[in-house]
Each structure stands twice: as structure tokens, then as C-alpha cells.
């Protein structure tokens, strides 16, 4: 069983997987390889002069793997179960057990709607539906969290990456029973 299954490998999902894996949680990142970031060029990221979407996605996945996350190219078809015991089913027929699920599916809210998550109109141009979350990123189904564009966040990669980290920290805090903090320092 995984502590956390992250669904979506764009900046929000990749960032969430980096944080959860670095914290020592058994993390699986399921990515359909359809991120809209793959078509992007970022010239406005703090600390980075320029990066292409494909390069950003690759660096994110490598970072998550470096900390122990497993990454599989799969499209998720369904999520069943309850907090602490979810089954994540893919279109290929694979199933994965998880205590927590983080949805980071970008502009796609169809999975969220299928599993009964509460949604609302999205505020971003060209985005139709967002998942309703509380301040921590948890949905109306305990143990299922949402981050990034699908959670109503601005469709700028620097914002969604930060939101993925924010939600991962909140999940880790819940798992650990105390506020999770991760700060690396120069040696």
C-alpha cells in the first residue's frame, strides 16, 4: 500500500510527489502524459531564466524519483474506497492501494466528478470546472486532496507547483499529526 498516490504529473502533481517522497512516504505518481505544461515556455519563473515545459516536467519527475517516488504512465479511471484504504484503478486494469490520494489533473475534472467530488465553476479563462477544497486542499471526501488548476488555482506553472507543495505539506502534516516542515540548508 502507498501512503500517497498522486494523480497527474504536471507542476502541481510533480511538486506534491517530490515533497511526499522526500518526507519518506511511499509515493506513487500516476501520469497520463497529457499535461498542458508540455506545450509551455516559461520566461517568468523566479530563479529560472527560461525553461521549456517538457524540460520542467522531466526535472520534476527526476526530482521525485531521486527521493524515492515511483512514477508510472497510467490514466486513472476510478477511485474507490475510503480514507486510509483507497483503490486507484487505471484504464489498463492496474490497481493501486493508497491511504491518501492527491488529484493534480490540470484542466480535467472528469475523474473528480466520477468519484463524487464537489465541483464548482472555474475562475480561470478557458477552464471549465474546479474541485471544491477546504483551505488545506482536502475535498469533500476525506483522504482525497486536490491541487493546482483542477483545484481552482491560477494556471501559471509557478503557482501550481507551489500549490502542489502546499497541499503535500498539509497531507504530510495530517499523516504525522504535527505540522510538517522541510527546509534544506547549505553546508
C-alpha positions, 0 to 999 in steps of 0.5 A: 500500500502507498501512503500517497498516490498522486494523480497527474504529473504536471507542476502541481502533481510533480511538486506534491510527489517530490515533497511526499517522497522526500518526507519518506512516504511511499509515493506513487505518481500516476501520469497520463502524459497529457499535461498542458505544461508540455506545450509551455515556455516559461520566461517568468519563473523566479530563479529560472531564466527560461525553461521549456515545459517538457524540460520542467516536467522531466526535472520534476519527475527526476526530482521525485524519483531521486527521493524515492517516488515511483512514477508510472504512465497510467490514466486513472479511471476510478477511485474507490474506497475510503480514507486510509484504504483507497483503490486507484484503478487505471484504464489498463486494469492496474490497481493501486492501494493508497491511504491518501490520494492527491488529484493534480489533473490540470484542466480535467475534472472528469475523474473528480466528478466520477468519484463524487467530488464537489465541483464548482465553476472555474475562475480561470479563462478557458477552464471549465470546472474546479474541485471544491477544497477546504483551505488545506486542499482536502475535498469533500471526501476525506483522504482525497486532496486536490491541487493546482488548476483542477483545484481552482488555482491560477494556471501559471506553472509557478503557482501550481507547483507551489500549490502542489507543495502546499497541499503535500505539506498539509497531507504530510502534516495530517499523516504525522499529526504535527505540522510538517516542515522541510527546509534544506540548508547549505553546508 
